[in-house]
Structure formats: structure tokens, C-alpha cells
């Protein structure tokens, strides 16, 4: 019965949000290094890949949100540094 519970807990870990963008990026970099090293057991590869895919998507989403906020600021109240008053 414990094997049936393991996939759900592994799935929950794969979907756990990092504390910050920087923490997510650092975890992603560590996962990539581990995967590239070839030292990870085959049984763990899929789980690590899923976590990496989730982290990549999460970090990209955060970057897009910040880019959208910057565009709103630039369109509304910010002026170019080269504009003369």
C-alpha cells in the first residue's frame, strides 16, 4: 500500500512552489547539473525531469509577469532617460 501513496507525494513535491524566483532558478540549475552528471538512479530521473519542467514553467511565468508590469509602467508614467523636460 505504501507504493500507492508514493506517487501522490512525489507529485506534490514536483508541484511545490519555490520560495522565490531565485530559489526556483537555483533548484533548477542544481537539477540540470545532477541530470547531466549521469549519477542519478534511473528510478529518479523521471521525477527530477518533472520537477525541472515545473520549475522552468514557474520561473518563465514569473518573468513574464514582471515584464508585463514593466510595460505597464513604461506606457503610463515612465519617460525615456533621453527625453528632455
N, CA, C and O atoms as a CHARMM CRD file, in Angstrom:
* protein
*
  340
    1    1 UNK  N      0.80300  -1.19100   0.00000 PROA 1      0.00000
    2    1 UNK  CA     0.00000   0.00000   0.00000 PROA 1      0.00000
    3    1 UNK  C      0.85200   1.26400   0.00000 PROA 1      0.00000
    4    1 UNK  O      0.41300   2.30000  -0.50000 PROA 1      0.00000
    5    2 UNK  N      2.03400   1.20000   0.54000 PROA 2      0.00000
    6    2 UNK  CA     2.87200   2.38700   0.58500 PROA 2      0.00000
    7    2 UNK  C      3.29000   2.82600  -0.80800 PROA 2      0.00000
    8    2 UNK  O      3.52500   4.01400  -1.03000 PROA 2      0.00000
    9    3 UNK  N      3.38900   1.89800  -1.75100 PROA 3      0.00000
   10    3 UNK  CA     3.75800   2.27800  -3.11100 PROA 3      0.00000
   11    3 UNK  C      2.66600   3.10800  -3.76100 PROA 3      0.00000
   12    3 UNK  O      2.97400   3.97500  -4.57900 PROA 3      0.00000
   13    4 UNK  N      1.41100   2.87900  -3.43400 PROA 4      0.00000
   14    4 UNK  CA     0.33400   3.66600  -3.99600 PROA 4      0.00000
   15    4 UNK  C      0.38000   5.10000  -3.47100 PROA 4      0.00000
   16    4 UNK  O      0.00100   6.02500  -4.18800 PROA 4      0.00000
   17    5 UNK  N      0.82900   5.29900  -2.25200 PROA 5      0.00000
   18    5 UNK  CA     0.90500   6.63800  -1.67800 PROA 5      0.00000
   19    5 UNK  C      2.12500   7.39300  -2.18400 PROA 5      0.00000
   20    5 UNK  O      2.11300   8.62300  -2.21400 PROA 5      0.00000
   21    6 UNK  N      3.15700   6.69900  -2.57600 PROA 6      0.00000
   22    6 UNK  CA     4.39100   7.34700  -3.00000 PROA 6      0.00000
   23    6 UNK  C      4.20100   8.24200  -4.21900 PROA 6      0.00000
   24    6 UNK  O      4.70000   9.36700  -4.20400 PROA 6      0.00000
   25    7 UNK  N      3.49900   7.80700  -5.28900 PROA 7      0.00000
   26    7 UNK  CA     3.36300   8.68600  -6.43700 PROA 7      0.00000
   27    7 UNK  C      2.65300   9.99600  -6.11100 PROA 7      0.00000
   28    7 UNK  O      3.01800  11.03700  -6.65900 PROA 7      0.00000
   29    8 UNK  N      1.64900   9.97600  -5.23500 PROA 8      0.00000
   30    8 UNK  CA     0.95600  11.22200  -4.91800 PROA 8      0.00000
   31    8 UNK  C      1.85400  12.16700  -4.13900 PROA 8      0.00000
   32    8 UNK  O      1.79800  13.37900  -4.34900 PROA 8      0.00000
   33    9 UNK  N      2.67900  11.64200  -3.24500 PROA 9      0.00000
   34    9 UNK  CA     3.59400  12.51300  -2.51800 PROA 9      0.00000
   35    9 UNK  C      4.69900  13.01400  -3.44500 PROA 9      0.00000
   36    9 UNK  O      5.15100  14.14900  -3.29800 PROA 9      0.00000
   37   10 UNK  N      5.13300  12.20400  -4.37800 PROA 10     0.00000
   38   10 UNK  CA     6.12500  12.64200  -5.35800 PROA 10     0.00000
   39   10 UNK  C      5.52500  13.71000  -6.26100 PROA 10     0.00000
   40   10 UNK  O      6.19800  14.67800  -6.61500 PROA 10     0.00000
   41   11 UNK  N      4.27800  13.53900  -6.62700 PROA 11     0.00000
   42   11 UNK  CA     3.59100  14.52800  -7.45700 PROA 11     0.00000
   43   11 UNK  C      3.44800  15.84600  -6.71900 PROA 11     0.00000
   44   11 UNK  O      3.62400  16.91100  -7.30900 PROA 11     0.00000
   45   12 UNK  N      3.13100  15.78400  -5.43800 PROA 12     0.00000
   46   12 UNK  CA     3.00500  17.00100  -4.64100 PROA 12     0.00000
   47   12 UNK  C      4.33800  17.72700  -4.55300 PROA 12     0.00000
   48   12 UNK  O      4.37700  18.95500  -4.62600 PROA 12     0.00000
   49   13 UNK  N      5.43300  16.98700  -4.39800 PROA 13     0.00000
   50   13 UNK  CA     6.75600  17.61100  -4.34100 PROA 13     0.00000
   51   13 UNK  C      7.09900  18.24600  -5.68500 PROA 13     0.00000
   52   13 UNK  O      7.69800  19.32100  -5.73000 PROA 13     0.00000
   53   14 UNK  N      6.72400  17.58800  -6.77600 PROA 14     0.00000
   54   14 UNK  CA     7.00500  18.12500  -8.10000 PROA 14     0.00000
   55   14 UNK  C      6.26600  19.43500  -8.33300 PROA 14     0.00000
   56   14 UNK  O      6.71700  20.25900  -9.12800 PROA 14     0.00000
   57   15 UNK  N      5.14400  19.64300  -7.66000 PROA 15     0.00000
   58   15 UNK  CA     4.33400  20.83800  -7.84200 PROA 15     0.00000
   59   15 UNK  C      4.54600  21.88400  -6.74400 PROA 15     0.00000
   60   15 UNK  O      3.89500  22.92800  -6.76700 PROA 15     0.00000
   61   16 UNK  N      5.43100  21.63200  -5.79500 PROA 16     0.00000
   62   16 UNK  CA     5.66400  22.57600  -4.69800 PROA 16     0.00000
   63   16 UNK  C      6.34700  23.82700  -5.23800 PROA 16     0.00000
   64   16 UNK  O      7.35000  23.74600  -5.94700 PROA 16     0.00000
   65   17 UNK  N      5.79000  24.98400  -4.89300 PROA 17     0.00000
   66   17 UNK  CA     6.35700  26.24100  -5.36200 PROA 17     0.00000
   67   17 UNK  C      7.63500  26.58400  -4.59000 PROA 17     0.00000
   68   17 UNK  O      7.70500  26.38600  -3.37700 PROA 17     0.00000
   69   18 UNK  N      8.63000  27.09100  -5.29000 PROA 18     0.00000
   70   18 UNK  CA     9.83100  27.55200  -4.59300 PROA 18     0.00000
   71   18 UNK  C      9.51200  28.83400  -3.82500 PROA 18     0.00000
   72   18 UNK  O      8.51400  29.49700  -4.10800 PROA 18     0.00000
   73   19 UNK  N     10.35200  29.18000  -2.86200 PROA 19     0.00000
   74   19 UNK  CA    10.13000  30.37000  -2.04000 PROA 19     0.00000
   75   19 UNK  C     10.23000  31.66500  -2.84100 PROA 19     0.00000
   76   19 UNK  O      9.56300  32.65100  -2.52500 PROA 19     0.00000
   77   20 UNK  N     11.06300  31.65700  -3.87500 PROA 20     0.00000
   78   20 UNK  CA    11.25300  32.86200  -4.68600 PROA 20     0.00000
   79   20 UNK  C     11.70200  32.45600  -6.08500 PROA 20     0.00000
   80   20 UNK  O     11.98500  31.28700  -6.34500 PROA 20     0.00000
   81   21 UNK  N     11.76300  33.44100  -6.98000 PROA 21     0.00000
   82   21 UNK  CA    12.26800  33.18500  -8.32900 PROA 21     0.00000
   83   21 UNK  C     13.70300  32.67300  -8.25800 PROA 21     0.00000
   84   21 UNK  O     14.06800  31.71000  -8.93300 PROA 21     0.00000
   85   22 UNK  N     14.50100  33.32700  -7.43500 PROA 22     0.00000
   86   22 UNK  CA    15.91300  32.95500  -7.31200 PROA 22     0.00000
   87   22 UNK  C     16.08000  31.54400  -6.76500 PROA 22     0.00000
   88   22 UNK  O     16.95000  30.79800  -7.21300 PROA 22     0.00000
   89   23 UNK  N     15.24600  31.18100  -5.79700 PROA 23     0.00000
   90   23 UNK  CA    15.30700  29.82600  -5.23600 PROA 23     0.00000
   91   23 UNK  C     14.90700  28.79900  -6.28800 PROA 23     0.00000
   92   23 UNK  O     15.50700  27.72800  -6.37000 PROA 23     0.00000
   93   24 UNK  N     13.90600  29.11500  -7.08300 PROA 24     0.00000
   94   24 UNK  CA    13.48000  28.20800  -8.14900 PROA 24     0.00000
   95   24 UNK  C     14.55500  28.03800  -9.20000 PROA 24     0.00000
   96   24 UNK  O     14.80600  26.92900  -9.67200 PROA 24     0.00000
   97   25 UNK  N     15.19000  29.14300  -9.56600 PROA 25     0.00000
   98   25 UNK  CA    16.26100  29.08300 -10.55700 PROA 25     0.00000
   99   25 UNK  C     17.44900  28.27900 -10.04200 PROA 25     0.00000
  100   25 UNK  O     18.04700  27.49700 -10.78200 PROA 25     0.00000
  101   26 UNK  N     17.78500  28.47500  -8.77400 PROA 26     0.00000
  102   26 UNK  CA    18.90300  27.73000  -8.18000 PROA 26     0.00000
  103   26 UNK  C     18.58500  26.23100  -8.14400 PROA 26     0.00000
  104   26 UNK  O     19.43600  25.40600  -8.47400 PROA 26     0.00000
  105   27 UNK  N     17.36700  25.88600  -7.74700 PROA 27     0.00000
  106   27 UNK  CA    16.98600  24.46900  -7.70800 PROA 27     0.00000
  107   27 UNK  C     17.00600  23.87400  -9.11300 PROA 27     0.00000
  108   27 UNK  O     17.44000  22.73800  -9.30100 PROA 27     0.00000
  109   28 UNK  N     16.54100  24.63500 -10.09400 PROA 28     0.00000
  110   28 UNK  CA    16.55400  24.16600 -11.47600 PROA 28     0.00000
  111   28 UNK  C     17.98100  23.92900 -11.96300 PROA 28     0.00000
  112   28 UNK  O     18.25400  22.92100 -12.61400 PROA 28     0.00000
  113   29 UNK  N     18.88200  24.84200 -11.65400 PROA 29     0.00000
  114   29 UNK  CA    20.28300  24.68100 -12.04900 PROA 29     0.00000
  115   29 UNK  C     20.90500  23.44400 -11.40400 PROA 29     0.00000
  116   29 UNK  O     21.67800  22.72800 -12.04200 PROA 29     0.00000
  117   30 UNK  N     20.56700  23.19600 -10.14000 PROA 30     0.00000
  118   30 UNK  CA    21.08900  22.00900  -9.46000 PROA 30     0.00000
  119   30 UNK  C     20.53300  20.73200 -10.08700 PROA 30     0.00000
  120   30 UNK  O     21.25600  19.74900 -10.25000 PROA 30     0.00000
  121   31 UNK  N     19.24700  20.74900 -10.43700 PROA 31     0.00000
  122   31 UNK  CA    18.65000  19.57900 -11.08500 PROA 31     0.00000
  123   31 UNK  C     19.31300  19.29100 -12.42400 PROA 31     0.00000
  124   31 UNK  O     19.62100  18.14100 -12.73800 PROA 31     0.00000
  125   32 UNK  N     19.53000  20.32900 -13.20500 PROA 32     0.00000
  126   32 UNK  CA    20.16600  20.14900 -14.51500 PROA 32     0.00000
  127   32 UNK  C     21.56800  19.57300 -14.35100 PROA 32     0.00000
  128   32 UNK  O     21.95800  18.66500 -15.08600 PROA 32     0.00000
  129   33 UNK  N     22.32300  20.09300 -13.39700 PROA 33     0.00000
  130   33 UNK  CA    23.67900  19.57700 -13.15800 PROA 33     0.00000
  131   33 UNK  C     23.64100  18.11700 -12.75100 PROA 33     0.00000
  132   33 UNK  O     24.46200  17.32100 -13.20700 PROA 33     0.00000
  133   34 UNK  N     22.69300  17.75800 -11.89800 PROA 34     0.00000
  134   34 UNK  CA    22.57000  16.36600 -11.45300 PROA 34     0.00000
  135   34 UNK  C     22.18400  15.46400 -12.61000 PROA 34     0.00000
  136   34 UNK  O     22.74100  14.37700 -12.76800 PROA 34     0.00000
  137   35 UNK  N     21.23000  15.91100 -13.42400 PROA 35     0.00000
  138   35 UNK  CA    20.80600  15.11000 -14.57300 PROA 35     0.00000
  139   35 UNK  C     21.94600  14.93500 -15.57200 PROA 35     0.00000
  140   35 UNK  O     22.14700  13.84500 -16.10800 PROA 35     0.00000
  141   36 UNK  N     22.68500  16.00200 -15.81600 PROA 36     0.00000
  142   36 UNK  CA    23.79200  15.93400 -16.77100 PROA 36     0.00000
  143   36 UNK  C     24.95500  15.09400 -16.27400 PROA 36     0.00000
  144   36 UNK  O     25.73000  14.56900 -17.07300 PROA 36     0.00000
  145   37 UNK  N     25.08100  14.96500 -14.96400 PROA 37     0.00000
  146   37 UNK  CA    26.20500  14.20000 -14.41800 PROA 37     0.00000
  147   37 UNK  C     26.06000  12.70500 -14.69000 PROA 37     0.00000
  148   37 UNK  O     27.05300  11.97700 -14.70800 PROA 37     0.00000
  149   38 UNK  N     24.84500  12.25300 -14.90000 PROA 38     0.00000
  150   38 UNK  CA    24.61400  10.83200 -15.13000 PROA 38     0.00000
  151   38 UNK  C     24.68300   9.99600 -13.86200 PROA 38     0.00000
  152   38 UNK  O     24.72100   8.76800 -13.93400 PROA 38     0.00000
  153   39 UNK  N     24.70100  10.63300 -12.72300 PROA 39     0.00000
  154   39 UNK  CA    24.83500   9.91700 -11.45400 PROA 39     0.00000
  155   39 UNK  C     23.49100   9.64000 -10.78000 PROA 39     0.00000
  156   39 UNK  O     23.45700   9.04800  -9.70200 PROA 39     0.00000
  157   40 UNK  N     22.40700  10.05000 -11.38700 PROA 40     0.00000
  158   40 UNK  CA    21.09200   9.86600 -10.78400 PROA 40     0.00000
  159   40 UNK  C     20.55200   8.48700 -11.15300 PROA 40     0.00000
  160   40 UNK  O     20.63900   8.07900 -12.31100 PROA 40     0.00000
  161   41 UNK  N     19.99800   7.77000 -10.18700 PROA 41     0.00000
  162   41 UNK  CA    19.40200   6.46500 -10.49300 PROA 41     0.00000
  163   41 UNK  C     18.24700   6.60800 -11.48500 PROA 41     0.00000
  164   41 UNK  O     17.51800   7.59900 -11.46200 PROA 41     0.00000
  165   42 UNK  N     18.09500   5.63900 -12.32600 PROA 42     0.00000
  166   42 UNK  CA    17.06600   5.67300 -13.35700 PROA 42     0.00000
  167   42 UNK  C     15.67900   5.90200 -12.76300 PROA 42     0.00000
  168   42 UNK  O     14.86400   6.61300 -13.35000 PROA 42     0.00000
  169   43 UNK  N     15.41100   5.31600 -11.62500 PROA 43     0.00000
  170   43 UNK  CA    14.10000   5.45200 -10.99600 PROA 43     0.00000
  171   43 UNK  C     13.79200   6.90500 -10.61800 PROA 43     0.00000
  172   43 UNK  O     12.62400   7.28100 -10.52100 PROA 43     0.00000
  173   44 UNK  N     14.81200   7.71300 -10.40600 PROA 44     0.00000
  174   44 UNK  CA    14.61100   9.10600 -10.00100 PROA 44     0.00000
  175   44 UNK  C     14.61200  10.08600 -11.16800 PROA 44     0.00000
  176   44 UNK  O     14.24200  11.24800 -10.99900 PROA 44     0.00000
  177   45 UNK  N     15.02200   9.63400 -12.34300 PROA 45     0.00000
  178   45 UNK  CA    15.16100  10.53900 -13.48300 PROA 45     0.00000
  179   45 UNK  C     13.84300  11.19000 -13.89000 PROA 45     0.00000
  180   45 UNK  O     13.79900  12.40000 -14.11100 PROA 45     0.00000
  181   46 UNK  N     12.79200  10.42600 -13.98900 PROA 46     0.00000
  182   46 UNK  CA    11.50900  10.97200 -14.41900 PROA 46     0.00000
  183   46 UNK  C     11.00400  12.00900 -13.41600 PROA 46     0.00000
  184   46 UNK  O     10.52400  13.07500 -13.80300 PROA 46     0.00000
  185   47 UNK  N     11.11200  11.69400 -12.14500 PROA 47     0.00000
  186   47 UNK  CA    10.67200  12.62500 -11.10500 PROA 47     0.00000
  187   47 UNK  C     11.47700  13.93300 -11.17200 PROA 47     0.00000
  188   47 UNK  O     10.91200  15.01900 -11.04800 PROA 47     0.00000
  189   48 UNK  N     12.77600  13.82300 -11.36400 PROA 48     0.00000
  190   48 UNK  CA    13.62300  15.01400 -11.46000 PROA 48     0.00000
  191   48 UNK  C     13.28100  15.82300 -12.71000 PROA 48     0.00000
  192   48 UNK  O     13.26400  17.05300 -12.67400 PROA 48     0.00000
  193   49 UNK  N     13.01100  15.13700 -13.80200 PROA 49     0.00000
  194   49 UNK  CA    12.63800  15.81900 -15.03900 PROA 49     0.00000
  195   49 UNK  C     11.31400  16.56600 -14.86300 PROA 49     0.00000
  196   49 UNK  O     11.17800  17.70600 -15.30700 PROA 49     0.00000
  197   50 UNK  N     10.34900  15.92500 -14.21900 PROA 50     0.00000
  198   50 UNK  CA     9.05600  16.57000 -13.97300 PROA 50     0.00000
  199   50 UNK  C      9.22000  17.81100 -13.10600 PROA 50     0.00000
  200   50 UNK  O      8.61400  18.84700 -13.38000 PROA 50     0.00000
  201   51 UNK  N     10.03300  17.71100 -12.06800 PROA 51     0.00000
  202   51 UNK  CA    10.27200  18.85800 -11.19100 PROA 51     0.00000
  203   51 UNK  C     10.95400  19.98400 -11.97000 PROA 51     0.00000
  204   51 UNK  O     10.59000  21.15300 -11.83500 PROA 51     0.00000
  205   52 UNK  N     11.93200  19.62600 -12.77400 PROA 52     0.00000
  206   52 UNK  CA    12.62300  20.62700 -13.57800 PROA 52     0.00000
  207   52 UNK  C     11.69000  21.31900 -14.56200 PROA 52     0.00000
  208   52 UNK  O     11.76800  22.53300 -14.74700 PROA 52     0.00000
  209   53 UNK  N     10.82300  20.56100 -15.18300 PROA 53     0.00000
  210   53 UNK  CA     9.85400  21.12100 -16.12300 PROA 53     0.00000
  211   53 UNK  C      8.91500  22.08700 -15.40600 PROA 53     0.00000
  212   53 UNK  O      8.60200  23.15900 -15.92400 PROA 53     0.00000
  213   54 UNK  N      8.46700  21.70200 -14.21100 PROA 54     0.00000
  214   54 UNK  CA     7.59600  22.57200 -13.42400 PROA 54     0.00000
  215   54 UNK  C      8.32000  23.85600 -13.03300 PROA 54     0.00000
  216   54 UNK  O      7.75900  24.94500 -13.15100 PROA 54     0.00000
  217   55 UNK  N      9.56700  23.73500 -12.56900 PROA 55     0.00000
  218   55 UNK  CA    10.33700  24.91500 -12.16000 PROA 55     0.00000
  219   55 UNK  C     10.58300  25.85700 -13.33600 PROA 55     0.00000
  220   55 UNK  O     10.49400  27.07600 -13.18900 PROA 55     0.00000
  221   56 UNK  N     10.89000  25.29500 -14.49200 PROA 56     0.00000
  222   56 UNK  CA    11.11900  26.10700 -15.67700 PROA 56     0.00000
  223   56 UNK  C      9.86400  26.89300 -16.03900 PROA 56     0.00000
  224   56 UNK  O      9.93300  28.08900 -16.32300 PROA 56     0.00000
  225   57 UNK  N      8.73200  26.22400 -16.02900 PROA 57     0.00000
  226   57 UNK  CA     7.46600  26.87800 -16.33500 PROA 57     0.00000
  227   57 UNK  C      7.14400  27.96100 -15.30800 PROA 57     0.00000
  228   57 UNK  O      6.70700  29.05300 -15.67000 PROA 57     0.00000
  229   58 UNK  N      7.35800  27.66400 -14.05000 PROA 58     0.00000
  230   58 UNK  CA     7.08300  28.62400 -12.98400 PROA 58     0.00000
  231   58 UNK  C      7.97300  29.86500 -13.11100 PROA 58     0.00000
  232   58 UNK  O      7.48400  30.99000 -13.00000 PROA 58     0.00000
  233   59 UNK  N      9.25600  29.67000 -13.34100 PROA 59     0.00000
  234   59 UNK  CA    10.18500  30.79900 -13.47100 PROA 59     0.00000
  235   59 UNK  C      9.85700  31.63600 -14.70400 PROA 59     0.00000
  236   59 UNK  O      9.90000  32.86500 -14.64400 PROA 59     0.00000
  237   60 UNK  N      9.53200  30.98800 -15.82000 PROA 60     0.00000
  238   60 UNK  CA     9.14300  31.72700 -17.02400 PROA 60     0.00000
  239   60 UNK  C      7.88700  32.55700 -16.76100 PROA 60     0.00000
  240   60 UNK  O      7.79200  33.70100 -17.20500 PROA 60     0.00000
  241   61 UNK  N      6.93700  31.98900 -16.05000 PROA 61     0.00000
  242   61 UNK  CA     5.71800  32.71100 -15.71900 PROA 61     0.00000
  243   61 UNK  C      5.99100  33.94500 -14.87500 PROA 61     0.00000
  244   61 UNK  O      5.39700  35.00000 -15.09200 PROA 61     0.00000
  245   62 UNK  N      6.88900  33.80800 -13.91400 PROA 62     0.00000
  246   62 UNK  CA     7.24000  34.94900 -13.08000 PROA 62     0.00000
  247   62 UNK  C      7.92500  36.04600 -13.90100 PROA 62     0.00000
  248   62 UNK  O      7.65300  37.23100 -13.70800 PROA 62     0.00000
  249   63 UNK  N      8.80300  35.65500 -14.80500 PROA 63     0.00000
  250   63 UNK  CA     9.47400  36.63500 -15.66000 PROA 63     0.00000
  251   63 UNK  C      8.47500  37.36400 -16.55400 PROA 63     0.00000
  252   63 UNK  O      8.56400  38.58000 -16.72000 PROA 63     0.00000
  253   64 UNK  N      7.53100  36.63200 -17.12800 PROA 64     0.00000
  254   64 UNK  CA     6.52100  37.25500 -17.98500 PROA 64     0.00000
  255   64 UNK  C      5.66000  38.23400 -17.20000 PROA 64     0.00000
  256   64 UNK  O      5.29800  39.29200 -17.71500 PROA 64     0.00000
  257   65 UNK  N      5.33000  37.89300 -15.96500 PROA 65     0.00000
  258   65 UNK  CA     4.52800  38.78300 -15.12900 PROA 65     0.00000
  259   65 UNK  C      5.28200  40.08200 -14.83800 PROA 65     0.00000
  260   65 UNK  O      4.69400  41.16300 -14.87400 PROA 65     0.00000
  261   66 UNK  N      6.55700  39.97900 -14.55400 PROA 66     0.00000
  262   66 UNK  CA     7.35800  41.17000 -14.28400 PROA 66     0.00000
  263   66 UNK  C      7.50000  42.00900 -15.55500 PROA 66     0.00000
  264   66 UNK  O      7.39700  43.23400 -15.50200 PROA 66     0.00000
  265   67 UNK  N      7.73300  41.36000 -16.69000 PROA 67     0.00000
  266   67 UNK  CA     7.83100  42.08700 -17.96100 PROA 67     0.00000
  267   67 UNK  C      6.54200  42.84200 -18.25000 PROA 67     0.00000
  268   67 UNK  O      6.58800  43.98400 -18.70900 PROA 67     0.00000
  269   68 UNK  N      5.39700  42.22900 -17.99000 PROA 68     0.00000
  270   68 UNK  CA     4.11200  42.88300 -18.21300 PROA 68     0.00000
  271   68 UNK  C      3.95200  44.09500 -17.30300 PROA 68     0.00000
  272   68 UNK  O      3.44000  45.12800 -17.73400 PROA 68     0.00000
  273   69 UNK  N      4.37800  43.98100 -16.06400 PROA 69     0.00000
  274   69 UNK  CA     4.29800  45.10700 -15.13900 PROA 69     0.00000
  275   69 UNK  C      5.19700  46.25700 -15.58700 PROA 69     0.00000
  276   69 UNK  O      4.81600  47.42300 -15.48000 PROA 69     0.00000
  277   70 UNK  N      6.37500  45.93300 -16.08200 PROA 70     0.00000
  278   70 UNK  CA     7.29600  46.96300 -16.57200 PROA 70     0.00000
  279   70 UNK  C      6.70400  47.67100 -17.77700 PROA 70     0.00000
  280   70 UNK  O      6.81000  48.89200 -17.89400 PROA 70     0.00000
  281   71 UNK  N      6.08200  46.91500 -18.67400 PROA 71     0.00000
  282   71 UNK  CA     5.46100  47.52600 -19.85000 PROA 71     0.00000
  283   71 UNK  C      4.34000  48.47700 -19.44900 PROA 71     0.00000
  284   71 UNK  O      4.18000  49.53600 -20.05600 PROA 71     0.00000
  285   72 UNK  N      3.56800  48.11300 -18.44100 PROA 72     0.00000
  286   72 UNK  CA     2.50200  48.98900 -17.96000 PROA 72     0.00000
  287   72 UNK  C      3.09900  50.26500 -17.39300 PROA 72     0.00000
  288   72 UNK  O      2.60900  51.36000 -17.66800 PROA 72     0.00000
  289   73 UNK  N      4.15800  50.12700 -16.60100 PROA 73     0.00000
  290   73 UNK  CA     4.80600  51.30600 -16.03300 PROA 73     0.00000
  291   73 UNK  C      5.38200  52.21400 -17.11600 PROA 73     0.00000
  292   73 UNK  O      5.22800  53.43400 -17.05900 PROA 73     0.00000
  293   74 UNK  N      6.03500  51.62100 -18.08700 PROA 74     0.00000
  294   74 UNK  CA     6.63900  52.40800 -19.16000 PROA 74     0.00000
  295   74 UNK  C      5.57300  53.10900 -19.99300 PROA 74     0.00000
  296   74 UNK  O      5.77900  54.24500 -20.42200 PROA 74     0.00000
  297   75 UNK  N      4.46700  52.47100 -20.22500 PROA 75     0.00000
  298   75 UNK  CA     3.40600  53.05600 -21.03300 PROA 75     0.00000
  299   75 UNK  C      2.66800  54.16200 -20.28400 PROA 75     0.00000
  300   75 UNK  O      2.12700  55.08400 -20.89500 PROA 75     0.00000
  301   76 UNK  N      2.65100  54.06100 -18.97000 PROA 76     0.00000
  302   76 UNK  CA     1.87000  55.01600 -18.19600 PROA 76     0.00000
  303   76 UNK  C      2.63100  56.22300 -17.71400 PROA 76     0.00000
  304   76 UNK  O      2.33700  57.34500 -18.12800 PROA 76     0.00000
  305   77 UNK  N      3.58500  56.02300 -16.86500 PROA 77     0.00000
  306   77 UNK  CA     4.17700  57.17800 -16.18800 PROA 77     0.00000
  307   77 UNK  C      5.67300  57.34900 -16.39300 PROA 77     0.00000
  308   77 UNK  O      6.20400  58.42600 -16.12400 PROA 77     0.00000
  309   78 UNK  N      6.35100  56.34100 -16.85100 PROA 78     0.00000
  310   78 UNK  CA     7.79900  56.46500 -17.00200 PROA 78     0.00000
  311   78 UNK  C      8.14300  57.10700 -18.34100 PROA 78     0.00000
  312   78 UNK  O      7.46800  56.88700 -19.34600 PROA 78     0.00000
  313   79 UNK  N      9.18500  57.88800 -18.33100 PROA 79     0.00000
  314   79 UNK  CA     9.65300  58.51800 -19.55500 PROA 79     0.00000
  315   79 UNK  C     11.06300  58.03400 -19.85200 PROA 79     0.00000
  316   79 UNK  O     11.78900  57.59400 -18.96000 PROA 79     0.00000
  317   80 UNK  N     11.42800  58.12100 -21.09500 PROA 80     0.00000
  318   80 UNK  CA    12.76400  57.72300 -21.50800 PROA 80     0.00000
  319   80 UNK  C     13.79900  58.62500 -20.85400 PROA 80     0.00000
  320   80 UNK  O     13.53600  59.80400 -20.61600 PROA 80     0.00000
  321   81 UNK  N     14.95400  58.08900 -20.56600 PROA 81     0.00000
  322   81 UNK  CA    16.03200  58.86100 -19.95400 PROA 81     0.00000
  323   81 UNK  C     16.51300  59.96000 -20.91200 PROA 81     0.00000
  324   81 UNK  O     17.07000  60.96800 -20.47700 PROA 81     0.00000
  325   82 UNK  N     16.29600  59.75800 -22.20800 PROA 82     0.00000
  326   82 UNK  CA    16.78600  60.71400 -23.19700 PROA 82     0.00000
  327   82 UNK  C     15.79800  61.84700 -23.46000 PROA 82     0.00000
  328   82 UNK  O     16.16400  62.83700 -24.09400 PROA 82     0.00000
  329   83 UNK  N     14.56000  61.72800 -22.99000 PROA 83     0.00000
  330   83 UNK  CA    13.58200  62.77700 -23.18800 PROA 83     0.00000
  331   83 UNK  C     13.96800  63.99900 -22.37800 PROA 83     0.00000
  332   83 UNK  O     14.38300  63.89100 -21.22400 PROA 83     0.00000
  333   84 UNK  N     13.82700  65.16000 -22.99400 PROA 84     0.00000
  334   84 UNK  CA    14.13100  66.38900 -22.26800 PROA 84     0.00000
  335   84 UNK  C     12.83900  66.98400 -21.76500 PROA 84     0.00000
  336   84 UNK  O     11.82900  66.99600 -22.46900 PROA 84     0.00000
  337   85 UNK  N     12.87800  67.47100 -20.55800 PROA 85     0.00000
  338   85 UNK  CA    11.67000  68.00600 -19.92500 PROA 85     0.00000
  339   85 UNK  C     11.37900  69.40200 -20.37700 PROA 85     0.00000
  340   85 UNK  O     10.39600  70.00000 -19.94000 PROA 85     0.00000
